[in-house]
Structures are given as C-alpha cells and as structure tokens.
Amino acid sequence: MIPLKQDLEEAYYRVRPYVHRTPVLTSSFLNTEIGAEVYLKCENFQKMGAFKMRGATNAILQLSNDQRRAGVVTHSSGNFGQAVALAARNLGVKAYIVMPSNAPTVKKDAVRGYGGIITETEPTLAAREAASEKIKNEIGASFLHPSNDINVILGNATATMELLEVQPELDLIFAPVGGGGLVAGTALAAHYFGMNCRTYGGEPFEADDAYRSLQSGFIERNSTTNTIADGLRTNLGTINFPIIKSFVQEIIRVEEGEIIAAMRWVWERMKLVVEPSSAVALAALNREKERFKNQKVGLLISGGNVDFSNLPF
C-alpha cells in the first residue's frame, strides 16, 4: 500500500523535535562542472552522522507504550544500528543490536556509546536474522528493519521534505540506493511536495539489484556485492519496491572509480566528510550530466560515517 501525503506530514512533525534540520549546501564549481544548479542535502550532519536517524526515530515513536517497554531489536553492521541505539536512548527504550563479529570496532563502540546492547553473530545474514528473531521471541522486543519498514521509509522522507522547503522548484532529486528505504522515502516526498519533481537513484554496478529489479518488475538479488559503497550492499524489500516502481524515474549505475572520484571531490572541494555510499548519488548525476543541464537538482548526501583507517584515496 502506497502511503498518503498525510502520512508523510505526520511523520515530519513527529520526528522534528528529535532530529537535526540539516543544511542545504551549494558549490559554484560543482554547478559549473555539472551545468546545473545542484543542492546538497547534507545528512552527514545529522545526529549519529546519517539520515537513518530519521527512520529509526519515526519507527520507535510509532510503537505503543507496551512495545516501547519491551524494547526494539535490529540487525545492522553500520548506520542503522547506531541510529536505533541513539533514537531508542533518546526515547527511553532499550535497543538490542545484532552485529556481525567482523564489524569494525569503531562501529561497535559507537553502538555501545549510544546505549545499544550488542549481540555478536557469525557474519552472515542468516545468522543475524536468527539472532534477531531469538531476541524478539524471548524478550518481546519489536523488530525494526533498516529499509523495508513503512515507518522507517516515512521517517526517511522527511529529509527531502526539508530540502523542498528550501528549494521548492527542484526538477529532480538523486538518492543512493541500497535497501531502498531512502530512495523510496525521497520519491514519496518528491511526488507529494515537489512541483513535477522526478526522483533518480544512484547504484553501484557491483550491487545493482535495484536497477535489475526495475527492469524485470520483480525483486532481484545481488549475486556479488564487491563495492566500496558498503551501505548499498543490501537488497530491496517487498514494502519499498512497490513505491520505487511507482515513483522512481530511473536507477543510474556507476563504476567503483566514479564513486571514489565523487567522494574525493566532495572532501577536497566542499570540505565535507562523506562516506562512499553518499558519493554514489553525485557519481550518478555526473555520469549522466548532459541529460540534466540547466536544471535544478537535489542530492541526498546520506551520511558521513567513514572508516578513516581505510580511505580509498
């Protein structure tokens, strides 16, 4: 079922006291290079450093008092685990975060720092799902999916709603595509609050399940996920895919070198710390820039949580 405009408006006012209204930045050099007016919605300045704070907060706020008392559980090796831990702490809710044993220590430390209770598992999706299910059954915690949850998607949409308040006449918006929660929320917000605003997704060739899914009309899986954009290695879900099919114009795929070049450009030119997954949206715009000349373009900079010991440049 496709959410209504009212659903997005309610999510916007629900999460507003708990998240940052992040800045929208521009670069005259970037505008010249692309040949368009480009506006970067900088969710790297969001609490815990990524847009996922919005979806996690909205999802927890939608739980009943009894559900909140029982806590929440999710499985994540990255930003969503941190987002759930922090959002839960802010709302007085216990958060159980299932993480693979090989997750970077810095990410485990961040989850613990936000008050999350970590359960480590073998580094497979099946192991993480089994551990999450066990916690859910034994403790009664509510499971929050990082991207295939309608309340998470509605929370994600609030970033684009803010962007369109600043630049209401955007012609199109680019968002990176991993599990599909951000691009689905972006597309809903652009549809309901934009002026004929189109949504495009950026995706690595090395993890292009969303591109192939739009081509086939069915949810496709990644056979390989050998991309530097570690936040985009997940697959689409049954809840976000119908939204993507209905409201996303196109998925543009990019090479690994293009992702690294875009990431480096933002670091060097705009002095912004962005993670590889964030750079995919800019890489996709740059790859097809001739098509978008003289238009007003929004870019969702999804996050800035970077492993500084493993930079690609």
C-alpha positions as CSV (number, residue, x, y, z in Angstrom):
1,M,0.0,0.0,0.0
2,I,1.3,3.4,-1.0
3,P,1.4,5.9,1.9
4,L,-0.7,9.1,1.6
5,K,0.6,12.7,1.7
6,Q,-0.9,13.0,5.2
7,D,1.3,10.1,6.4
8,L,4.4,12.0,5.4
9,E,3.2,15.2,7.0
10,E,2.5,13.4,10.3
11,A,6.0,11.8,10.2
12,Y,7.5,15.2,9.6
13,Y,6.0,16.7,12.7
14,R,6.6,13.6,14.7
15,V,10.3,13.4,14.3
16,R,11.1,17.1,14.1
17,P,11.9,17.5,17.8
18,Y,14.3,14.6,17.7
19,V,16.4,15.2,14.6
20,H,18.6,18.0,13.2
21,R,17.3,20.1,10.3
22,T,20.4,19.6,8.2
23,P,21.8,22.2,5.9
24,V,21.4,22.5,2.2
25,L,24.8,23.5,0.6
26,T,25.8,24.5,-2.9
27,S,29.1,24.8,-4.8
28,S,29.6,27.2,-7.7
29,F,32.4,24.9,-9.0
30,L,30.1,21.9,-9.0
31,N,27.3,23.9,-10.7
32,T,29.8,24.7,-13.5
33,E,31.1,21.2,-13.8
34,I,27.6,19.7,-14.0
35,G,26.0,22.5,-15.9
36,A,23.1,22.6,-13.5
37,E,22.1,24.1,-10.1
38,V,22.9,21.4,-7.6
39,Y,21.7,21.5,-3.9
40,L,23.2,19.1,-1.4
41,K,21.0,18.0,1.5
42,C,23.7,17.2,4.0
43,E,22.6,14.3,6.2
44,N,26.2,13.7,7.1
45,F,25.4,16.5,9.7
46,Q,22.5,14.5,11.1
47,K,22.6,13.0,14.6
48,M,24.8,9.9,14.6
49,G,26.0,11.1,11.1
50,A,23.4,9.7,8.7
51,F,19.8,10.0,7.5
52,K,18.9,6.8,9.3
53,M,18.3,8.7,12.5
54,R,15.0,9.9,10.9
55,G,13.6,6.5,10.1
56,A,14.7,4.9,13.3
57,T,13.1,7.7,15.4
58,N,9.8,7.6,13.5
59,A,9.6,3.8,13.8
60,I,10.1,3.9,17.5
61,L,7.7,6.8,18.1
62,Q,5.0,4.7,16.3
63,L,5.3,1.9,18.9
64,S,2.8,1.5,21.7
65,N,3.8,2.1,25.3
66,D,3.9,-1.6,25.9
67,Q,6.0,-2.2,22.9
68,R,8.4,0.5,24.0
69,R,8.8,-1.0,27.4
70,A,9.8,-4.3,25.8
71,G,12.5,-2.6,23.6
72,V,13.5,-2.8,20.0
73,V,15.8,-5.1,18.1
74,T,17.5,-4.8,14.7
75,H,20.5,-6.3,12.9
76,S,23.0,-3.9,11.3
77,S,26.7,-3.7,10.8
78,G,26.5,0.0,10.0
79,N,24.5,3.2,10.4
80,F,21.1,1.8,11.2
81,G,22.3,0.0,14.3
82,Q,23.7,3.3,15.6
83,A,20.5,5.2,14.7
84,V,18.3,2.7,16.5
85,A,20.6,2.8,19.6
86,L,20.6,6.6,19.8
87,A,16.9,7.1,18.9
88,A,16.0,4.4,21.5
89,R,18.1,6.1,24.2
90,N,16.5,9.4,23.4
91,L,13.1,7.9,23.9
92,G,13.9,5.8,27.0
93,V,13.7,2.5,25.1
94,K,16.1,-0.4,25.3
95,A,17.8,-1.3,22.0
96,Y,19.2,-4.7,21.1
97,I,21.6,-4.5,18.1
98,V,22.7,-7.7,16.4
99,M,26.1,-7.2,14.7
100,P,28.4,-9.5,12.8
101,S,31.5,-10.5,14.7
102,N,33.7,-8.9,11.9
103,A,32.0,-5.4,12.1
104,P,34.6,-2.7,12.6
105,T,35.4,-2.0,16.2
106,V,34.6,1.7,15.7
107,K,31.0,0.8,14.8
108,K,30.6,-1.5,17.8
109,D,32.0,1.2,20.0
110,A,29.5,3.8,18.6
111,V,26.5,1.5,19.2
112,R,27.6,0.8,22.8
113,G,28.3,4.6,23.2
114,Y,24.6,5.2,22.3
115,G,23.5,2.6,24.8
116,G,22.8,-0.2,22.5
117,I,23.1,-3.8,23.8
118,I,25.1,-5.8,21.2
119,T,24.8,-9.4,20.3
120,E,27.5,-10.7,18.0
121,T,26.9,-13.4,15.4
122,E,28.6,-15.1,12.5
123,P,29.0,-12.7,9.6
124,T,26.1,-14.0,7.6
125,L,22.6,-12.5,7.0
126,A,21.0,-15.8,8.1
127,A,22.9,-15.7,11.5
128,R,21.9,-12.1,12.1
129,E,18.3,-12.7,11.3
130,A,18.2,-15.8,13.5
131,A,19.7,-13.9,16.4
132,S,17.2,-11.0,15.9
133,E,14.3,-13.4,15.9
134,K,15.5,-15.1,19.1
135,I,15.7,-11.8,20.9
136,K,12.3,-10.8,19.6
137,N,10.7,-14.0,20.8
138,E,12.5,-14.2,24.1
139,I,12.3,-10.6,25.2
140,G,9.3,-9.4,23.2
141,A,11.3,-6.6,21.5
142,S,9.8,-5.1,18.3
143,F,11.9,-5.8,15.2
144,L,12.9,-2.7,13.1
145,H,14.0,-3.4,9.6
146,P,16.6,-0.9,8.3
147,S,14.8,-0.2,5.0
148,N,11.7,-2.5,4.5
149,D,9.5,-0.8,7.1
150,I,6.9,1.7,6.2
151,N,7.6,3.9,9.3
152,V,11.3,3.9,8.6
153,I,10.5,4.9,5.0
154,L,8.2,7.7,6.1
155,G,10.9,9.0,8.5
156,N,13.5,8.9,5.7
157,A,11.1,11.0,3.6
158,T,11.4,14.0,6.0
159,A,14.9,14.8,4.6
160,T,13.5,15.5,1.2
161,M,10.6,17.4,2.6
162,E,13.1,19.8,4.3
163,L,15.0,20.1,1.1
164,L,11.9,21.0,-0.9
165,E,11.0,23.7,1.7
166,V,14.4,25.3,0.9
167,Q,14.2,24.7,-2.9
168,P,10.6,24.0,-3.8
169,E,11.2,24.2,-7.6
170,L,13.7,21.3,-7.9
171,D,13.3,19.4,-11.2
172,L,14.8,16.2,-9.9
173,I,16.5,14.6,-6.8
174,F,19.2,11.9,-6.7
175,A,19.5,9.5,-3.8
176,P,21.7,6.5,-3.3
177,V,20.1,3.1,-3.4
178,G,20.9,0.2,-1.1
179,G,18.0,-1.5,0.7
180,G,15.7,1.0,-0.9
181,G,14.4,2.8,2.2
182,L,15.9,6.2,1.4
183,V,15.1,6.4,-2.3
184,A,11.5,5.2,-1.6
185,G,11.1,8.0,1.0
186,T,12.7,10.5,-1.3
187,A,10.4,9.5,-4.2
188,L,7.3,9.8,-2.0
189,A,8.3,13.3,-0.8
190,A,9.1,14.5,-4.3
191,H,5.8,13.2,-5.6
192,Y,3.7,14.8,-2.9
193,F,5.6,18.0,-2.2
194,G,7.6,18.8,-5.3
195,M,6.5,20.6,-8.4
196,N,6.8,17.8,-11.0
197,C,10.0,16.8,-9.3
198,R,11.5,13.5,-10.5
199,T,13.4,11.0,-8.4
200,Y,16.5,9.2,-9.6
201,G,18.6,6.6,-7.8
202,G,22.3,6.0,-8.0
203,E,23.6,2.5,-7.5
204,P,27.0,0.7,-8.0
205,F,27.3,-1.7,-10.9
206,E,28.7,-4.1,-8.3
207,A,25.4,-4.2,-6.4
208,D,22.8,-3.3,-8.9
209,D,19.8,-5.2,-7.7
210,A,17.5,-2.2,-7.8
211,Y,18.4,-1.4,-11.4
212,R,17.7,-5.0,-12.4
213,S,14.5,-5.1,-10.3
214,L,13.1,-2.1,-12.1
215,Q,14.0,-3.8,-15.5
216,S,12.3,-7.1,-14.6
217,G,9.5,-5.9,-12.5
218,F,10.5,-8.3,-9.7
219,I,12.8,-8.1,-6.7
220,E,16.2,-9.3,-7.9
221,R,19.1,-10.2,-5.6
222,N,22.7,-9.2,-5.7
223,S,25.0,-12.1,-6.8
224,T,28.0,-10.0,-5.8
225,T,28.4,-7.0,-3.5
226,N,32.0,-6.1,-4.2
227,T,31.6,-2.4,-3.9
228,I,33.3,0.2,-1.7
229,A,29.8,1.6,-1.0
230,D,29.3,-0.7,1.9
231,G,26.0,0.8,2.9
232,L,24.5,-0.1,-0.5
233,R,25.2,-3.9,-0.5
234,T,21.7,-4.9,0.7
235,N,18.6,-5.8,-1.4
236,L,15.3,-4.2,-2.0
237,G,12.3,-5.3,0.1
238,T,8.6,-6.1,-0.5
239,I,7.4,-2.9,1.1
240,N,9.7,-0.3,-0.6
241,F,9.8,-1.9,-4.0
242,P,6.2,-1.0,-5.0
243,I,7.0,2.6,-4.0
244,I,10.1,2.6,-6.1
245,K,8.3,1.1,-9.1
246,S,5.6,3.7,-8.9
247,F,7.7,6.9,-8.2
248,V,11.4,6.4,-9.1
249,Q,12.1,7.6,-12.6
250,E,15.3,5.6,-13.2
251,I,18.3,3.9,-11.5
252,I,21.7,5.0,-12.8
253,R,24.6,2.7,-12.2
254,V,28.2,3.8,-11.6
255,E,31.6,2.3,-11.5
256,E,33.8,2.0,-8.4
257,G,36.2,4.6,-9.8
258,E,33.4,7.0,-10.3
259,I,32.3,6.6,-6.7
260,I,35.8,7.2,-5.3
261,A,36.3,10.2,-7.6
262,A,33.0,11.8,-6.4
263,M,33.8,11.1,-2.8
264,R,37.2,12.7,-3.1
265,W,35.8,15.7,-4.9
266,V,33.3,16.4,-2.1
267,W,36.1,16.0,0.5
268,E,38.5,18.3,-1.3
269,R,36.3,20.9,-2.8
270,M,33.5,21.2,-0.3
271,K,35.5,20.1,2.8
272,L,32.7,17.7,3.7
273,V,33.3,14.2,5.2
274,V,31.0,11.9,3.2
275,E,31.0,8.1,3.1
276,P,31.3,6.2,-0.2
277,S,27.6,5.4,-0.3
278,S,26.8,9.1,-0.2
279,A,29.0,9.8,-3.1
280,V,27.1,7.4,-5.4
281,A,24.3,10.0,-5.9
282,L,26.8,12.6,-7.1
283,A,28.6,10.0,-9.3
284,A,25.3,9.1,-11.0
285,L,24.5,12.7,-11.6
286,N,28.0,13.3,-13.0
287,R,27.8,10.3,-15.3
288,E,24.6,11.5,-17.0
289,K,25.1,15.2,-16.5
290,E,24.4,16.1,-20.2
291,R,20.8,15.0,-19.7
292,F,20.3,17.3,-16.7
293,K,21.9,20.6,-17.9
294,N,20.3,23.8,-16.8
295,Q,18.0,22.0,-14.3
296,K,17.7,22.3,-10.5
297,V,19.0,19.2,-8.9
298,G,18.8,18.0,-5.3
299,L,21.4,15.5,-4.0
300,L,20.8,13.4,-0.8
301,I,24.1,13.2,1.0
302,S,23.1,10.2,3.0
303,G,25.9,10.1,5.7
304,G,29.4,10.7,6.7
305,N,30.4,7.8,8.9
306,V,33.8,6.9,7.4
307,D,36.4,4.3,8.4
308,F,39.4,6.7,8.4
309,S,41.8,3.8,8.5
310,N,40.5,2.5,5.2
311,L,40.1,5.6,2.9
312,P,40.3,4.9,-0.8
313,F,42.5,7.9,-1.6
